[in-house]
Amino acid sequence: MVIFMKNIIKAKVPVLSYYGDTDIVCNFLLGERFATQLGIKLLTPKNPWMFENQIGGTVTEYEGFTLLTGKLIK
């Protein structure tokens, strides 16, 4: 999977990978580990993103690869 994703990023195809904040099976830690395995440059460290005046989750931007988490908003 790492080689496949590196080829996609090298082809300049933007990639978004998203995770639920409470997902215990496939959580954001796996996404961060995957980004590290890809060896891509971190552009923007983890920051909150907003939706209807509430924190909707976090976003971390790498070169060609974005990690996004989402919260359940009530």
MOJOUR-V777739 format. One line per field, one symbol per residue. ss: DSSP state (h for helix, s for strand, l for the rest). phi: phi as a letter, one per 30 degrees, with the letter a starting at -180 (. if undefined). burial: 1 if it has 24 or more other C-alpha atoms within 12 Angstrom, else 0. A space follows every 10 residues. Layout:
BEGIN
ss: ???
phi: ???
burial: ???
END
This chain:
BEGIN
ss: lhhhhhhhhh llllssssss lllllllhhh hhhhhhhhll lsssssssss sllsssssss ssllssssss llll
phi: .ddedddddd dicdbcbbbd dcdccbcddd ddddddddic ddcbdebdcc bhibddlbbb ccdibbcbcb cdcc
burial: 0000110010 0000001111 1000000100 1101100100 0000000000 0000001111 1111111111 0000
END
